[in-house]
Amino acid sequence: MSKQWPIQYPDRIQLYSLGTPNGQKVSVALEEMELPYEAHKVDIMNGDQFTDEFVAINPNSKIPAIVDPNGPKGESLAVFESGAILVYLAEKSGRGLPTDLAARSECLQWLFFQVGGVGPMFGQFGHFYKYAKEKIPYGIERYQKETKRLLGVLEQRLQSREFLVGAEYTIADMATFPWVGCLDWGYKAAETLELDTFPTVMAWYDRCAKRPASVRGMEVTKL
């Protein structure tokens, strides 16, 4: 039994997270896939992620993480790394990950694009632009340039597509749109990044962010 995060519904997926873009990916997926879950807020500013109880779930001390009491063969399974969680949930629910091999590959490519590019680069931009105690022009310029380049990649990809893998809303979209939104609501950098010069991206963001299930997911363990 959890002491730090008491569990009320032990038969549900246990989500340990915070309402950052990285955390929102998984709560959005849980809502979109209609999987029963119980959310626990991990206060990363207070160091909750370094407690023994959390490290037992995620040895890397990062949010989000989940524990599925009904994992493979009916055994409990802890999963960390947001991309791995999204794939696990998609395969468990049969939603958000195409079954066609080519479309599945495309979905995973764009998911990894977010995990390896959008998340780290947007995050570094936010750090140097908003949070760093010392304003370092080189850092701001480097990550601002890369953030705009990645937005350009998304702008091109979304031409004539409703979502990243066509007409289907997938885990690639769920992983990416919270980071695009954070550039505005989190970093207050819409003008600096000239987000209005990426109209296709912003229209796609609105489509994702206005989905009822995704709206609910964005509110879970809110900052």
C-alpha positions as CSV (number, residue, x, y, z in Angstrom):
1,M,0.0,0.0,0.0
2,S,1.3,3.4,-1.0
3,K,2.1,5.8,1.9
4,Q,3.1,8.8,-0.1
5,W,0.2,8.5,-2.6
6,P,-2.7,6.5,-1.0
7,I,-4.5,4.4,-3.5
8,Q,-8.3,4.4,-3.5
9,Y,-8.9,2.3,-6.6
10,P,-6.3,-0.5,-6.6
11,D,-7.8,-2.2,-9.7
12,R,-7.2,0.9,-11.9
13,I,-4.0,2.1,-13.7
14,Q,-2.1,4.3,-11.2
15,L,-0.8,7.5,-12.9
16,Y,2.1,9.4,-11.2
17,S,2.4,12.7,-13.0
18,L,2.3,16.5,-13.1
19,G,0.6,18.8,-15.6
20,T,3.7,19.6,-17.6
21,P,3.6,18.8,-21.3
22,N,5.4,15.5,-20.7
23,G,2.9,14.6,-18.0
24,Q,-0.1,15.7,-20.1
25,K,0.7,13.3,-22.9
26,V,-0.2,10.3,-20.7
27,S,-3.3,11.7,-19.0
28,V,-4.6,12.8,-22.4
29,A,-4.0,9.2,-23.7
30,L,-5.8,7.7,-20.7
31,E,-8.8,9.9,-21.3
32,E,-8.8,9.3,-25.1
33,M,-8.5,5.6,-24.7
34,E,-11.1,5.4,-21.9
35,L,-8.9,3.4,-19.6
36,P,-9.8,3.5,-15.9
37,Y,-7.1,5.2,-13.9
38,E,-6.3,7.0,-10.7
39,A,-4.1,10.1,-10.8
40,H,-1.4,11.0,-8.2
41,K,0.3,14.4,-8.3
42,V,4.1,14.3,-8.1
43,D,5.4,17.6,-6.9
44,I,8.7,17.8,-8.8
45,M,9.5,21.2,-7.3
46,N,9.3,19.5,-3.8
47,G,11.5,16.6,-4.9
48,D,8.7,14.0,-4.8
49,Q,10.4,12.2,-7.8
50,F,13.4,11.4,-5.7
51,T,11.6,9.5,-2.9
52,D,12.2,5.8,-2.5
53,E,8.5,5.2,-3.3
54,F,8.7,6.9,-6.7
55,V,12.1,5.6,-7.6
56,A,10.7,2.1,-7.1
57,I,8.3,2.9,-10.0
58,N,10.7,5.0,-12.1
59,P,14.4,4.6,-11.4
60,N,15.1,7.7,-13.5
61,S,13.1,9.9,-11.2
62,K,11.1,11.6,-13.9
63,I,7.4,12.1,-14.5
64,P,5.2,10.5,-15.8
65,A,5.1,6.9,-14.7
66,I,2.3,4.4,-14.4
67,V,1.6,1.1,-12.6
68,D,-0.9,-1.2,-14.3
69,P,-2.2,-3.7,-11.7
70,N,-3.6,-5.7,-14.6
71,G,-0.6,-6.0,-16.8
72,P,0.5,-8.9,-19.0
73,K,-0.5,-12.3,-17.5
74,G,-2.5,-10.4,-14.9
75,E,0.6,-9.2,-13.1
76,S,1.3,-5.7,-12.0
77,L,3.6,-3.7,-14.3
78,A,5.3,-0.4,-13.8
79,V,6.1,1.6,-17.0
80,F,8.3,4.7,-17.2
81,E,9.4,7.0,-20.1
82,S,6.4,8.8,-21.7
83,G,6.9,7.3,-25.2
84,A,7.0,3.8,-23.8
85,I,3.9,4.5,-21.7
86,L,2.0,5.7,-24.7
87,V,2.8,2.7,-26.8
88,Y,1.9,0.4,-23.9
89,L,-1.5,2.1,-23.4
90,A,-2.2,2.1,-27.1
91,E,-1.5,-1.6,-27.4
92,K,-3.5,-2.3,-24.2
93,S,-6.6,-0.4,-25.4
94,G,-6.3,-1.0,-29.1
95,R,-6.5,2.8,-29.7
96,G,-4.1,5.5,-30.9
97,L,-1.7,3.2,-32.7
98,P,-2.6,2.1,-36.2
99,T,-2.5,-1.7,-36.9
100,D,-1.5,-1.3,-40.6
101,L,2.3,-1.8,-40.6
102,A,3.2,1.2,-42.6
103,A,0.9,3.6,-40.7
104,R,2.1,2.1,-37.4
105,S,5.7,2.8,-38.5
106,E,4.8,6.4,-39.4
107,C,3.1,6.9,-36.0
108,L,6.1,5.6,-34.1
109,Q,8.4,7.8,-36.2
110,W,6.5,10.9,-35.3
111,L,6.2,9.8,-31.7
112,F,10.0,9.4,-31.5
113,F,10.4,12.7,-33.3
114,Q,8.6,14.2,-30.3
115,V,10.5,12.2,-27.7
116,G,13.9,12.9,-29.2
117,G,13.4,16.3,-30.7
118,V,10.4,18.4,-29.8
119,G,10.4,17.6,-26.1
120,P,14.1,18.1,-25.4
121,M,14.5,21.1,-27.7
122,F,11.3,22.9,-26.7
123,G,12.2,22.2,-23.0
124,Q,15.7,23.7,-23.4
125,F,14.2,26.7,-25.1
126,G,11.8,27.2,-22.2
127,H,14.6,26.9,-19.7
128,F,16.9,29.5,-21.3
129,Y,14.1,31.8,-22.4
130,K,12.1,31.9,-19.2
131,Y,13.5,30.0,-16.3
132,A,17.3,30.4,-16.3
133,K,18.4,32.9,-13.5
134,E,21.1,34.2,-15.9
135,K,20.0,35.2,-19.4
136,I,22.5,33.5,-21.8
137,P,22.0,34.9,-25.3
138,Y,23.8,31.9,-26.9
139,G,21.5,29.4,-25.2
140,I,18.3,31.4,-26.0
141,E,19.3,31.9,-29.7
142,R,20.4,28.2,-30.1
143,Y,17.2,26.7,-28.8
144,Q,14.9,29.4,-30.3
145,K,16.3,28.6,-33.7
146,E,15.9,24.8,-33.2
147,T,12.4,25.2,-31.9
148,K,11.4,27.2,-34.9
149,R,13.1,24.6,-37.2
150,L,11.1,21.8,-35.6
151,L,7.9,23.8,-35.9
152,G,8.7,24.1,-39.6
153,V,9.0,20.4,-39.8
154,L,5.5,20.0,-38.3
155,E,4.2,22.8,-40.5
156,Q,5.3,20.9,-43.6
157,R,4.1,17.5,-42.3
158,L,0.6,18.8,-41.5
159,Q,0.0,20.2,-44.9
160,S,-3.2,18.5,-46.3
161,R,-3.3,16.2,-43.1
162,E,-5.8,16.5,-40.3
163,F,-3.4,14.8,-37.9
164,L,0.3,13.7,-38.0
165,V,-0.6,10.3,-39.4
166,G,-3.5,11.4,-41.6
167,A,-7.1,11.3,-40.6
168,E,-6.5,9.3,-37.4
169,Y,-5.7,11.0,-34.0
170,T,-2.8,8.9,-32.6
171,I,-0.3,8.8,-29.8
172,A,2.0,10.9,-32.0
173,D,-0.5,13.8,-31.8
174,M,-1.1,13.2,-28.1
175,A,2.6,13.4,-27.4
176,T,3.3,16.5,-29.4
177,F,0.4,19.0,-29.1
178,P,0.9,19.7,-25.4
179,W,4.5,20.8,-26.1
180,V,3.3,23.2,-28.9
181,G,0.7,24.7,-26.5
182,C,3.3,25.1,-23.8
183,L,5.3,27.5,-26.0
184,D,2.4,30.0,-25.4
185,W,0.8,29.1,-22.0
186,G,4.0,27.9,-20.4
187,Y,6.8,30.0,-21.8
188,K,4.8,33.0,-23.0
189,A,6.9,32.9,-26.2
190,A,4.2,33.1,-28.9
191,E,5.5,36.4,-30.2
192,T,9.1,35.6,-29.9
193,L,8.7,32.4,-31.8
194,E,6.3,34.0,-34.3
195,L,3.8,31.1,-33.8
196,D,1.4,32.9,-36.2
197,T,3.8,32.1,-39.0
198,F,3.0,28.4,-38.5
199,P,-0.8,28.5,-39.2
200,T,-1.1,24.8,-40.1
201,V,0.5,23.8,-36.8
202,M,-1.6,26.1,-34.8
203,A,-4.8,24.9,-36.5
204,W,-3.8,21.3,-35.8
205,Y,-3.1,22.3,-32.2
206,D,-6.6,23.7,-31.8
207,R,-8.1,20.5,-33.2
208,C,-6.2,18.4,-30.7
209,A,-6.6,20.7,-27.7
210,K,-10.4,21.1,-28.2
211,R,-11.2,17.3,-28.2
212,P,-13.3,16.7,-25.1
213,A,-11.2,13.8,-23.8
214,S,-8.0,15.7,-24.5
215,V,-9.4,18.7,-22.6
216,R,-10.0,16.5,-19.6
217,G,-6.5,15.0,-19.8
218,M,-4.9,18.4,-19.9
219,E,-6.5,19.2,-16.5
220,V,-5.2,16.1,-14.7
221,T,-2.5,16.8,-12.0
222,K,-2.6,20.4,-13.1
223,L,0.4,22.6,-12.1
